[in-house]
Amino acid sequence: MKTWARGLAIALGVLIAVAVGAWFLLQRPDIPYATLEAKYGYADSRYMALPGGVRAHYRDLGPRDAPAIVLVHGYSASTHAWDAWAARLSKSYRVVVLDLPGHGLTRTSGPYVAGRQGFVAVVDALTARLGLTRFTLAGNSMGGAVAWTYAVDHPDKVQRLVLVDAAGWPSEKSGGALIFTILRHPIGRALLKDIDTRPLVAQGLRSGYWDQSLVTPALIDRYVELSRGPGHRDVLLSLQSGPRRDATVAELSTIHVPTLIMFGQEDRIIPAADGEKFHKAIPGATLILYPGVGHVPMEQIPDRSAADLEAWLADHPVE
């Protein structure tokens, strides 16, 4: 073998060895639920066994005889996204906040099949077990898609609908979050399954939180660590490859309950133009756009957005 060829072979061998070593250094194991619950659980956390091997984590706050509001978080988020709203709304309303399967402190067992319809089923099962026959349903981002899908599928149970930077309209774009671009591809999903995703999660959060001061190390830690609950990564990755149910005017036009649409005008994950689409498609819907606000108004401007919601609820009372 010529000297240059031998040198090239040695260099390639070194590069492969370094790459393999780096791969193993980046591996991150699951975090036991007991550890996650001790760090991220609430004093009033509750757990409920549901069909399909789901052990749902939820909170049930406020007076039991008050009108109920159910809050559903977005992709890779958790009940914590609603903390400010839950604290304020629970003074006058019964507020139920839950972690979807594959998220937060909700556990799954066996070959759980994730997807929006599965999430709709979890919302339906949990609210039924709590005796909520009719309620206001609010969702952010992916949770917004779950909320409008639930309203279409269960029109007899939803009294009012609140969509906060809701997902659902078909798009080939991934907004400003690099992690969603990677997750669209099978190889990307395979590479991300077991490695440290902290840099990508941090970039995604900075894209979603227009106010960069909100993207603290503690927030990044929470997203990263909760994603490592046993079975969570399988669910989170499968959501990017499963069947989609896109929003259509035909479906959304069947929603005839009072609907509030809230959107940050600077949302780099889901364009504010999608809020306009929801507004036009859902009969009689109210639209509030927030200048200088990103993907999570309930976290960036919690007092203002909650006050707007309370005013709208007062203008649209239920029995």
C-alpha positions in Angstrom: 0.0 0.0 0.0 1.3 3.4 -0.9 2.3 5.8 1.8 -0.5 8.3 1.0 -3.1 5.5 0.9 -1.9 4.2 4.2 -2.1 7.7 5.7 -5.6 8.2 4.4 -6.7 4.9 5.8 -5.3 5.8 9.2 -6.9 9.2 9.1 -10.3 7.7 8.2 -9.9 5.1 11.0 -9.2 7.9 13.5 -12.2 9.9 12.3 -14.5 6.9 12.6 -13.1 6.1 16.1 -13.7 9.7 17.1 -17.2 9.7 15.6 -18.1 6.5 17.4 -16.6 7.8 20.7 -18.5 11.1 20.3 -21.7 9.1 19.6 -21.4 7.2 22.8 -20.5 10.3 24.8 -23.7 11.9 23.5 -25.9 9.0 24.6 -28.5 9.9 27.2 -30.4 7.3 29.1 -34.0 7.4 30.3 -34.7 9.2 33.6 -36.9 7.2 36.0 -40.4 8.6 36.6 -39.8 8.7 40.3 -37.0 11.2 39.7 -39.0 13.3 37.3 -42.0 13.4 39.6 -39.9 14.5 42.6 -38.5 17.3 40.5 -41.4 18.4 38.3 -44.5 17.2 40.1 -46.9 19.5 41.9 -48.1 19.2 45.5 -51.6 18.7 43.9 -50.5 16.4 41.1 -52.9 13.5 40.4 -52.6 10.4 38.4 -55.3 8.4 36.6 -55.1 5.0 34.9 -56.7 5.2 31.4 -57.2 2.6 28.6 -54.3 1.7 26.5 -51.8 1.5 29.3 -51.8 5.3 30.0 -51.2 6.6 33.5 -52.2 10.3 33.0 -50.7 13.1 35.1 -53.1 16.0 35.7 -54.2 18.8 38.0 -57.7 19.5 39.0 -58.0 23.0 40.5 -60.6 25.5 41.6 -64.2 25.2 42.8 -65.8 21.9 41.7 -69.2 23.6 41.0 -67.7 26.2 38.7 -67.7 26.0 34.9 -64.8 23.8 33.8 -61.9 24.7 31.6 -59.5 22.0 30.3 -56.0 23.1 29.1 -54.0 21.0 26.6 -50.3 21.8 26.0 -48.2 21.6 22.8 -45.5 19.3 21.4 -42.8 18.3 23.9 -44.4 20.7 26.5 -46.3 19.8 29.7 -48.8 21.1 32.2 -46.1 23.7 33.3 -46.9 25.7 30.2 -50.2 26.7 31.8 -49.0 27.5 35.3 -49.8 31.2 35.2 -53.2 30.7 33.5 -54.1 27.9 35.9 -53.3 29.9 39.0 -55.4 32.9 37.8 -58.4 31.0 36.2 -58.8 28.6 39.1 -60.0 31.4 41.3 -63.3 31.5 39.3 -63.3 28.3 37.3 -62.6 24.6 37.7 -59.4 24.1 35.8 -58.1 20.7 34.6 -54.6 20.6 33.2 -53.1 17.3 31.8 -50.0 15.9 30.4 -50.6 14.1 27.1 -49.0 10.6 26.6 -45.3 10.9 25.8 -45.2 14.3 27.7 -44.6 15.5 31.2 -45.3 13.0 33.9 -47.8 10.9 32.0 -46.7 7.3 31.5 -47.4 4.8 28.8 -46.7 1.1 28.8 -46.3 -1.4 26.0 -46.6 -0.5 22.3 -48.6 2.7 22.8 -49.7 4.2 19.5 -49.4 7.9 19.6 -51.2 10.5 17.4 -53.8 13.2 17.6 -56.7 10.8 17.7 -55.0 9.0 20.6 -54.6 12.3 22.4 -58.3 13.2 21.7 -59.2 9.8 23.3 -57.1 10.6 26.4 -58.8 14.0 26.8 -62.2 12.3 26.5 -61.4 9.5 28.9 -59.9 11.7 31.6 -62.7 14.3 31.5 -65.4 11.6 31.5 -63.8 10.0 34.6 -63.8 13.4 36.3 -67.5 13.8 35.5 -67.1 16.7 33.1 -69.9 16.2 30.6 -69.5 19.7 29.1 -66.5 22.1 29.4 -64.4 24.8 27.8 -61.5 23.3 25.9 -58.3 25.3 25.3 -55.1 24.2 23.6 -51.8 25.6 22.5 -49.8 24.6 19.4 -50.2 20.8 19.0 -52.7 21.0 21.9 -54.7 23.5 19.9 -55.0 20.9 17.1 -56.1 18.4 19.7 -58.7 20.9 20.9 -60.3 21.7 17.6 -60.2 18.0 16.6 -62.0 17.2 19.9 -64.6 20.0 19.2 -65.3 18.5 15.7 -65.5 14.9 17.0 -67.4 15.7 20.3 -69.6 18.7 19.6 -71.9 17.7 22.5 -69.1 18.1 25.1 -67.4 21.3 24.2 -69.1 24.5 25.4 -66.4 27.0 24.3 -63.2 26.5 22.4 -59.9 28.5 22.8 -57.1 28.1 20.3 -53.7 29.5 21.3 -51.3 29.6 18.4 -53.0 26.3 17.3 -51.5 23.9 14.8 -53.4 22.0 12.1 -53.2 23.8 8.8 -51.1 21.9 6.2 -47.6 23.3 5.7 -44.2 22.1 4.4 -42.3 24.5 6.6 -41.0 23.9 10.1 -40.9 27.5 11.3 -37.7 28.7 13.0 -37.0 25.5 15.0 -34.3 23.4 13.4 -35.4 20.3 15.5 -38.7 20.1 13.5 -36.8 20.1 10.2 -34.6 17.2 11.4 -37.6 15.3 12.9 -39.4 15.3 9.5 -36.9 12.8 8.1 -36.5 9.2 9.3 -32.7 9.4 9.5 -33.0 12.5 11.6 -35.5 10.9 14.0 -33.2 7.8 14.4 -30.2 10.0 15.2 -32.1 12.1 17.8 -33.6 9.2 19.6 -30.8 8.5 22.1 -28.5 11.4 22.0 -28.3 14.7 23.9 -30.8 17.0 22.2 -30.2 20.0 24.5 -28.6 22.3 21.9 -31.5 21.6 19.5 -34.1 22.0 22.2 -32.6 25.3 23.3 -32.7 26.6 19.7 -36.3 25.5 19.3 -37.3 27.2 22.5 -35.6 30.4 21.5 -37.6 30.3 18.3 -40.9 29.8 20.1 -40.3 32.2 23.0 -40.0 35.6 21.3 -38.9 37.1 24.7 -35.5 35.4 25.0 -35.3 36.2 28.7 -37.9 33.4 29.2 -35.5 30.7 27.8 -33.7 30.0 31.0 -31.4 27.1 31.7 -34.2 25.7 34.0 -36.7 25.8 31.2 -34.3 24.0 28.8 -33.6 21.5 31.6 -37.3 20.8 32.0 -38.0 20.2 28.4 -34.9 18.0 27.9 -35.4 16.0 31.1 -39.1 15.4 30.7 -38.5 14.1 27.2 -36.3 11.4 28.7 -39.2 9.8 30.7 -39.3 6.1 29.8 -41.1 5.7 26.5 -41.4 9.5 25.9 -38.9 9.6 23.1 -40.6 6.9 21.2 -43.9 8.8 21.4 -42.4 12.2 20.5 -40.6 10.8 17.5 -43.5 8.8 16.2 -45.7 12.0 16.2 -43.5 13.4 13.5 -44.0 10.4 11.2 -47.6 9.3 11.8 -50.8 10.1 9.9 -51.9 13.7 9.9 -55.4 15.2 10.1 -55.1 18.6 8.6 -57.5 21.5 9.3 -60.0 22.1 6.6 -62.7 24.7 6.2 -65.3 21.9 5.8 -64.5 20.4 9.2 -63.9 23.6 11.1 -67.2 25.1 9.8 -69.0 22.4 11.8 -67.8 24.0 15.1 -70.7 26.1 16.4 -69.6 26.9 19.9 -68.1 30.3 20.9 -64.4 30.2 19.8 -61.5 32.4 20.8 -58.4 32.4 18.7 -55.3 33.9 20.2 -52.0 34.3 18.2 -48.7 35.9 18.7 -47.9 37.9 15.6 -44.2 37.1 15.9 -44.8 33.3 16.1 -41.9 31.7 14.2 -43.2 28.1 14.7 -46.8 28.5 13.3 -47.4 31.7 11.3 -50.0 34.2 12.6 -51.7 33.8 9.2 -52.9 30.4 10.4 -54.8 32.3 13.1 -56.6 34.2 10.4 -57.5 30.9 8.7 -59.0 29.6 11.9 -60.9 32.9 12.3 -62.4 32.7 8.8 -63.2 29.0 9.0 -64.9 28.8 12.4 -68.3 30.5 12.4 -68.5 33.5 14.7 -64.9 33.1 16.0 -63.1 35.9 17.8 -59.5 36.6 16.9 -56.9 38.4 19.1 -53.4 39.0 17.6 -50.6 40.1 19.9 -47.8 42.2 18.4 -44.3 41.4 19.7 -45.4 38.0 21.0 -44.3 34.6 19.9 -45.7 31.0 20.1 -46.7 30.9 23.7 -48.8 34.0 24.7 -49.9 32.2 27.9 -46.3 32.2 29.0 -44.9 35.4 27.5 -47.8 37.7 28.4 -49.7 35.5 31.0 -51.6 38.4 32.7 -52.6 40.1 29.6 -53.7 36.9 27.7 -55.5 35.6 30.8 -57.3 38.8 31.2 -58.4 38.8 27.6 -59.6 35.2 28.0 -61.5 36.1 31.2 -63.2 39.0 29.5 -64.2 36.8 26.5 -65.5 34.1 28.8 -67.6 36.7 30.6 -69.0 37.8 27.2 -69.8 34.2 26.3 -71.4 32.6 29.4 -72.4 29.0 29.6 -75.2 27.3 31.6 
